[in-house]
Amino acid sequence: MSQLSSHLSGDRINHIRAASRLLVRELGVLDKAVAGTDLSLSGVHTILEIGMAGKMKARDLSLCLRLEKSTISRLVKSLEKKGMLERVQSAKDAREQDLSLTAQGCELFDHINQFAINQVTSAIGDLEGNNIDAIASALSLYAQSLKDSRLNKQGVTDQKSQAPSPHLAIQTGYMPGILGQVTDLHARFYHRFSGFDHVFEATVASGMADFLPRLQNPLNQIWSIEHHGKIVGSISLDGEDLGDNIGHLRWFIMDDNLRGTGLGKQLFEAAVAFGDEQGFDALHLWTFKGLDAARSLYERYGFELVEEYPGSQWGKEVMEQKFIRARPI
């Protein structure tokens, strides 16, 4: 057995294992039918994922639920026979079909959601707000850590192998609390990525504080994604600070739990499309070396790395990168 690092004591690991076993049992995962339905756990998750996405291809469902294609095929056929699912022609490719909930399936989707809401409410309704936040944060962190560990062992880096996007809408324009929440996302992520501290956080907050009052100028815009009242992703386009008819893409960030879902791509796409609509001669963005997934996204949309240099304005020296995308001809 490999030696444990100092923070991974046997007691801590056993505590997590015991809590995980209890959670599985209390959620009814071991039952033949779950969530107040006559469906298996895989059937309930199928209804939930398709219901949240609206439409979904079988291969995406297979990736999302981590089930073999043959298992997904049998599961889908069973739910079709029950009248819960139907196949519809894909809007993007007439040769393919999407899975969608029927009216009966939508009723079941609503029932499962209400069952889960009641279950959570009953369990945590008497807890203090900070304890509820701690539960949500810990569960999210542990689930993401399990996923990251699995993908690392499999050597998975291709974004296409990730689960499909949650059904969350991109919102355009100012949202209450956006400055603090976007700054918080940046501070937490870049502290882990580069060890940035209060200097970086203050710089982000100061820049956004200068930008937000300028949203009244039609050359400036901000986009965000909100989930359960919390902003989990954002990007801005500043059409004024660089001058010379250049659009500046700024403060592009996603919550860790949504990385690899495709939502970041949608945010970035919205900002680039806006820049093209405004007729900027070019779009510029600055980032840091080592953010390979983000760089791949930039290059996919025609951005080219034009400059790379060490910078220390963020409180710690890092290698900065400048990308430019010329206006499409």
C-alpha positions as CSV (number, residue, x, y, z in Angstrom):
1,M,0.0,0.0,0.0
2,S,1.4,3.4,-1.0
3,Q,2.4,5.8,1.8
4,L,-0.2,8.5,2.4
5,S,0.8,12.2,2.3
6,S,0.5,14.1,5.6
7,H,-3.0,15.6,4.8
8,L,-4.4,12.3,3.7
9,S,-4.6,10.6,7.0
10,G,-6.3,7.2,7.4
11,D,-8.9,8.7,9.7
12,R,-9.8,11.4,7.1
13,I,-10.1,8.8,4.3
14,N,-12.2,6.5,6.4
15,H,-14.4,9.4,7.4
16,I,-15.1,10.2,3.8
17,R,-15.7,6.5,2.9
18,A,-18.2,6.1,5.7
19,A,-20.0,9.3,4.8
20,S,-20.1,8.1,1.1
21,R,-21.6,4.8,2.0
22,L,-24.2,6.4,4.2
23,L,-25.1,8.9,1.5
24,V,-25.5,6.1,-1.1
25,R,-27.9,4.2,1.2
26,E,-29.9,7.2,2.3
27,L,-30.4,8.4,-1.3
28,G,-31.8,5.0,-2.1
29,V,-29.2,4.2,-4.7
30,L,-29.3,0.5,-3.7
31,D,-33.1,0.3,-4.1
32,K,-34.5,-1.3,-7.3
33,A,-36.5,1.9,-7.9
34,V,-35.6,5.4,-6.9
35,A,-37.0,9.0,-6.6
36,G,-40.5,7.8,-6.1
37,T,-40.7,6.1,-9.5
38,D,-40.6,2.6,-10.9
39,L,-37.3,3.3,-12.6
40,S,-33.8,2.3,-11.9
41,L,-31.2,4.9,-11.0
42,S,-29.9,5.0,-14.5
43,G,-33.4,5.5,-15.8
44,V,-34.0,8.4,-13.5
45,H,-30.7,10.0,-14.5
46,T,-31.6,9.6,-18.2
47,I,-34.9,11.4,-17.7
48,L,-33.1,14.2,-15.7
49,E,-30.3,14.7,-18.2
50,I,-32.5,14.8,-21.3
51,G,-35.0,16.9,-19.5
52,M,-32.4,19.5,-18.5
53,A,-30.8,19.5,-22.0
54,G,-34.0,19.6,-23.9
55,K,-32.6,17.2,-26.5
56,M,-29.6,14.9,-26.4
57,K,-27.9,12.3,-28.7
58,A,-27.5,8.8,-27.4
59,R,-23.7,9.0,-27.6
60,D,-23.8,12.2,-25.4
61,L,-26.0,10.4,-22.9
62,S,-23.5,7.5,-22.8
63,L,-20.7,9.9,-22.0
64,C,-22.7,11.8,-19.4
65,L,-23.9,8.7,-17.5
66,R,-20.7,6.7,-18.1
67,L,-22.6,3.8,-19.5
68,E,-21.7,1.5,-22.4
69,K,-23.5,2.3,-25.7
70,S,-25.2,-1.1,-25.6
71,T,-26.6,-0.3,-22.1
72,I,-27.8,3.1,-23.2
73,S,-29.5,1.5,-26.2
74,R,-31.4,-0.9,-24.0
75,L,-32.3,1.8,-21.5
76,V,-33.6,4.1,-24.2
77,K,-35.7,1.4,-25.8
78,S,-37.2,0.6,-22.3
79,L,-38.1,4.3,-21.8
80,E,-39.5,4.5,-25.3
81,K,-41.8,1.6,-24.6
82,K,-43.0,3.3,-21.4
83,G,-43.8,6.3,-23.4
84,M,-41.2,8.6,-21.7
85,L,-38.9,9.2,-24.6
86,E,-39.1,9.8,-28.4
87,R,-36.7,10.3,-31.2
88,V,-36.7,13.5,-33.2
89,Q,-34.7,14.5,-36.2
90,S,-31.6,16.5,-35.3
91,A,-31.9,20.2,-36.3
92,K,-28.2,20.3,-37.1
93,D,-27.9,17.0,-39.1
94,A,-30.9,15.4,-40.8
95,R,-29.1,12.1,-40.8
96,E,-29.0,12.0,-37.0
97,Q,-31.7,11.7,-34.3
98,D,-32.0,13.3,-30.9
99,L,-33.7,11.9,-27.8
100,S,-36.4,14.1,-26.3
101,L,-39.0,13.7,-23.5
102,T,-42.6,13.1,-24.4
103,A,-45.4,14.9,-22.5
104,Q,-45.5,11.9,-20.2
105,G,-41.7,12.1,-19.8
106,C,-41.9,15.7,-19.0
107,E,-44.4,15.0,-16.2
108,L,-42.1,12.4,-14.8
109,F,-39.2,14.9,-15.1
110,D,-41.2,17.4,-13.0
111,H,-42.1,14.6,-10.5
112,I,-38.4,13.6,-10.0
113,N,-37.3,17.2,-9.6
114,Q,-40.0,17.8,-7.0
115,F,-39.1,14.6,-5.2
116,A,-35.5,15.6,-5.0
117,I,-36.3,19.2,-3.9
118,N,-38.5,17.8,-1.1
119,Q,-35.9,15.4,-0.1
120,V,-33.1,18.0,0.2
121,T,-35.5,20.5,1.9
122,S,-36.5,18.0,4.5
123,A,-32.9,17.1,5.2
124,I,-31.3,20.6,5.5
125,G,-34.3,22.8,6.2
126,D,-33.3,23.3,9.9
127,L,-29.6,24.0,9.2
128,E,-28.0,27.4,9.3
129,G,-27.2,29.0,5.9
130,N,-23.5,28.7,6.3
131,N,-23.8,25.0,7.0
132,I,-26.0,24.5,3.9
133,D,-23.3,26.3,1.8
134,A,-20.7,24.1,3.3
135,I,-22.6,21.0,2.3
136,A,-23.1,22.2,-1.2
137,S,-19.5,23.2,-1.6
138,A,-18.1,20.0,-0.1
139,L,-20.3,17.7,-2.2
140,S,-19.4,19.7,-5.4
141,L,-15.7,19.6,-4.6
142,Y,-15.7,15.9,-3.9
143,A,-17.7,15.0,-7.0
144,Q,-15.4,17.1,-9.2
145,S,-12.3,15.6,-7.5
146,L,-13.6,12.1,-8.3
147,K,-14.3,13.0,-11.9
148,D,-10.9,14.7,-12.3
149,S,-9.1,11.7,-10.8
150,R,-10.9,9.3,-13.2
151,L,-10.2,11.4,-16.3
152,N,-6.5,11.8,-15.3
153,K,-6.2,8.0,-15.0
154,Q,-7.8,7.6,-18.4
155,G,-5.6,10.3,-19.9
156,V,-8.6,12.2,-21.1
157,T,-7.9,15.7,-22.3
158,D,-10.2,16.0,-25.3
159,Q,-13.1,18.3,-24.4
160,K,-15.4,16.2,-26.7
161,S,-15.1,13.4,-24.2
162,Q,-16.7,15.4,-21.5
163,A,-20.4,15.5,-20.6
164,P,-22.7,17.8,-22.5
165,S,-23.6,21.3,-21.4
166,P,-26.1,21.8,-18.6
167,H,-29.2,23.6,-19.7
168,L,-28.2,27.1,-18.5
169,A,-28.9,30.3,-20.4
170,I,-26.4,33.0,-21.2
171,Q,-27.6,36.4,-20.0
172,T,-26.5,39.7,-21.6
173,G,-25.8,42.9,-19.6
174,Y,-25.3,43.9,-16.0
175,M,-26.4,41.5,-13.3
176,P,-26.6,42.5,-9.6
177,G,-23.4,41.3,-7.8
178,I,-21.5,40.6,-11.0
179,L,-18.4,42.5,-10.0
180,G,-17.9,40.7,-6.8
181,Q,-18.8,37.3,-8.1
182,V,-16.7,37.5,-11.2
183,T,-13.8,38.8,-9.2
184,D,-14.2,35.9,-6.8
185,L,-14.2,33.4,-9.6
186,H,-10.9,34.9,-10.9
187,A,-9.3,35.1,-7.5
188,R,-10.0,31.5,-6.6
189,F,-9.0,30.0,-9.9
190,Y,-5.8,32.0,-10.4
191,H,-4.7,31.5,-6.8
192,R,-4.7,27.7,-7.6
193,F,-3.2,28.2,-11.0
194,S,-0.4,30.7,-10.3
195,G,-0.6,31.5,-6.6
196,F,-1.9,35.0,-7.2
197,D,-2.9,36.9,-4.1
198,H,-4.7,40.1,-3.1
199,V,-2.8,42.1,-5.7
200,F,-4.4,40.2,-8.6
201,E,-7.9,40.2,-7.0
202,A,-7.7,44.0,-6.4
203,T,-6.5,44.5,-10.0
204,V,-9.5,42.5,-11.4
205,A,-12.0,44.3,-9.2
206,S,-10.6,47.7,-10.0
207,G,-10.7,47.0,-13.8
208,M,-14.2,45.8,-13.7
209,A,-15.3,48.7,-11.5
210,D,-14.0,51.0,-14.2
211,F,-15.7,49.0,-16.9
212,L,-19.2,48.5,-15.6
213,P,-20.3,52.2,-15.7
214,R,-19.3,52.2,-19.3
215,L,-21.8,49.5,-20.3
216,Q,-24.1,52.3,-21.4
217,N,-21.8,52.7,-24.4
218,P,-23.0,50.3,-27.1
219,L,-19.5,49.2,-27.9
220,N,-19.2,47.6,-24.4
221,Q,-21.0,44.5,-23.2
222,I,-20.9,41.7,-20.6
223,W,-22.3,38.2,-20.6
224,S,-22.8,35.8,-17.7
225,I,-24.3,32.5,-16.7
226,E,-26.3,32.3,-13.5
227,H,-27.0,29.0,-11.6
228,H,-29.1,29.0,-8.5
229,G,-28.7,32.7,-8.1
230,K,-24.9,32.6,-8.4
231,I,-22.9,33.7,-11.4
232,V,-20.8,30.7,-12.6
233,G,-19.3,32.2,-15.8
234,S,-18.7,35.5,-17.5
235,I,-16.9,37.4,-20.3
236,S,-16.8,41.0,-21.3
237,L,-16.0,43.0,-24.4
238,D,-14.5,46.4,-23.8
239,G,-14.7,48.5,-27.0
240,E,-13.1,51.6,-25.5
241,D,-10.0,51.0,-23.5
242,L,-7.6,50.0,-26.4
243,G,-8.9,52.6,-28.9
244,D,-8.2,52.4,-32.7
245,N,-11.4,50.5,-33.2
246,I,-10.1,47.4,-31.3
247,G,-12.3,45.3,-29.1
248,H,-10.8,43.9,-25.9
249,L,-12.1,40.6,-24.6
250,R,-11.7,40.6,-20.8
251,W,-12.4,38.7,-17.6
252,F,-13.3,35.3,-19.3
253,I,-13.9,32.9,-16.5
254,M,-15.9,29.7,-15.7
255,D,-16.7,28.0,-12.4
256,D,-14.5,24.9,-12.0
257,N,-17.6,22.6,-12.0
258,L,-18.6,23.8,-15.4
259,R,-15.3,23.5,-17.2
260,G,-15.5,21.1,-20.1
261,T,-19.3,21.4,-20.5
262,G,-19.2,23.7,-23.5
263,L,-20.7,26.6,-21.7
264,G,-17.4,28.5,-21.9
265,K,-17.4,28.0,-25.6
266,Q,-20.9,29.5,-25.8
267,L,-19.9,32.5,-23.7
268,F,-16.8,33.1,-25.9
269,E,-18.8,32.7,-29.1
270,A,-21.3,35.3,-27.9
271,A,-18.6,37.8,-27.2
272,V,-16.8,37.2,-30.5
273,A,-20.1,37.5,-32.4
274,F,-20.8,40.8,-30.7
275,G,-17.4,42.1,-31.7
276,D,-18.0,41.2,-35.3
277,E,-21.4,42.9,-35.2
278,Q,-19.8,46.1,-33.9
279,G,-17.3,46.1,-36.8
280,F,-14.1,46.2,-34.8
281,D,-11.0,46.0,-37.0
282,A,-9.6,43.4,-34.5
283,L,-10.2,41.7,-31.2
284,H,-7.4,41.4,-28.7
285,L,-7.1,39.4,-25.5
286,W,-4.4,38.7,-22.9
287,T,-3.9,35.5,-21.0
288,F,-1.3,33.4,-19.2
289,K,0.9,30.6,-20.6
290,G,-0.3,27.2,-19.5
291,L,-4.0,27.6,-19.9
292,D,-4.0,25.1,-22.8
293,A,-7.8,24.5,-23.0
294,A,-8.5,28.2,-23.2
295,R,-5.8,28.7,-25.8
296,S,-7.3,25.9,-27.9
297,L,-10.6,27.7,-27.8
298,Y,-9.1,31.0,-28.8
299,E,-7.3,29.5,-31.8
300,R,-10.5,27.7,-32.9
301,Y,-12.0,31.2,-33.3
302,G,-9.2,32.6,-35.3
303,F,-7.1,34.2,-32.6
304,E,-3.3,34.0,-33.1
305,L,-0.6,34.3,-30.5
306,V,1.4,37.4,-31.4
307,E,3.4,38.1,-28.3
308,E,4.7,36.3,-25.2
309,Y,6.6,38.0,-22.4
310,P,7.1,37.8,-18.6
311,G,4.8,40.1,-16.5
312,S,4.7,40.9,-12.8
313,Q,1.8,43.4,-12.6
314,W,-0.4,40.7,-11.0
315,G,1.8,40.4,-7.9
316,K,3.8,37.4,-9.2
317,E,5.8,37.0,-12.4
318,V,4.1,34.9,-15.0
319,M,4.4,34.5,-18.7
320,E,1.7,36.6,-20.4
321,Q,0.4,36.0,-23.9
322,K,-1.3,38.3,-26.3
323,F,-3.7,37.0,-28.9
324,I,-5.2,38.9,-31.8
325,R,-8.0,38.1,-34.2
326,A,-8.4,40.3,-37.3
327,R,-11.8,41.2,-38.6
328,P,-13.0,38.4,-40.9
329,I,-13.0,39.5,-44.6
